[in-house]
Amino acid sequence: MSEKATVLIIGAGIVGVSSALWLQRAGFSVTLIDSGPVGEGASFGNAGNISPGSVVPYLIPGIWKQAPGWLLNPEGPLAVRPGYFLKVLPWLMTAVKSAGEEAALRTSRAMHALHGGTLEAYDALTRGTEAEGLIELSGQLFVSEKPNAAAGSALAQRMRAEAGVKTVPLDWMEIRELEPSLAPIFQSGMLLPNNGRCKNPHQMVKSLAAIAERNGATILRGKVTGFQTEGKTVRAILIDGVARPVERVVIAAGAASSALTANLGTPLPLEAERGYHITIADPGVAPRLPVTHTDCKFVCSPMNMGLRLAGTAEFGGLDAQPNWQRAELLKTQAQRMFPGVKLDKVTRWSGNRPSLPDGLPVLGAAPKFDNAYFAFGNSHFGMSAGPVMGKVIAEIVAGKKPSIDVAPFSTSRFGG
């Protein structure tokens, strides 16, 4: 391979910057382009969980029995904007088909392959750099206000067991001993000791991008509006309407990726799943590890800028304005979880998770072009999947056998 071989990556979130670093190690010259600042998409707003033990899909048998109640509850974890339901209905129906037991087990195995090596991938990318201290093997705590509920269904427990994920069940007293800052309302708990956290996801992405830049990467700001193609080759991308020649292109643009893949002849059922967070500076409480409230479907994470609560899933389209009442709900939940929490200094955020209806990302070569590649669609698992996806896409671009089976992430599962 020529040392001058170049790759242009569309998207400067955790997947894009990880891809840049791995591609540089494979001998490529790299350019990153994003319509916004580095790391200010979905990567900015996540809860920072680094979870090799994330092997349980959100779409699992029984989930749809709960969905109507969530939709009818204005404080529930799921919302669909008025007027958007008919548009999202085909996505939801495909998701229902993915929630059967056999389909969910296949998804679980793919998640294990994608997430299982995340801590090792982060270590490889950050060792000896300013980013190294942002990753911590902290463990993660899951809690429920119901007895024997924190570990989820029997199928969820089977998935973790088959993947070799270590879990530690906790009772009321053990939860209190492990995390005394929590309110004494939780009746069951589960500790995943081999999971970790990122202390500042935005800083992590910026640090990785800075490393890539020091290694020679070019970082551009602009909106990709289309492509110029010839046969099965992408010859140029259009940045704000201006053509820029490319040799190879990786689409890692998160929720904005579907419009780009459609331009390359591969429309995909990618939805912008709106999420919200609040970050509380000087909260007056200091949990020692990330805590997931399994009943309400949100995560509370200690970070180096304060206490972050992130969650909720809202469907309303990529360009819908935020419904900040969804973020206000997180304040109420913070007060319920952590008695005495101080809410004097709170910032809020809203952003779009890239979600496909079967809960898995797209990862691999574009089906209709020889020099284009796709890497996006991580939904709630971007920080866990990002560095592994970057490694795999670099292997594929370099013509090597991928280190994981990428068949479950193919566009062909949607007919593409």
Secondary structure, DSSP 8 states (H G I E B T S, - for coil): --TT-EEEEE--SHHHHHHHHHHHHTT-EEEEEESSSTT-SHHHHS--EE-TT----SS-TTHHHHHHHHHH-TTSSEEE-TTTHHHHHHHHHHHHHTTSHHHHHHHHHHHHHHHTTHHHHHHHHHTTSTTGGGEE---EEEEESSTT-TT--HHHHHHHHHHT---EEEEHHHHHHH-TTS-TT--EEEEETT-EEES-HHHHHHHHHHHHHHTT-EEEE--EEEEEEETTEEEEEEETTEEEE-S-EEE--GGGHHHHHHHTT-----EEEEEEEEEEES-S---SS-EEETTTTEEEEEETTEEEEEEEEEES-TT----THHHHHHHHHHHHHSTT---SEEEEEEEEEEE-TTS--EEEE-TT-TTEEEEE--GGGHHHHHHHHHHHHHHHHTT---SS--GGG-GGGGT-
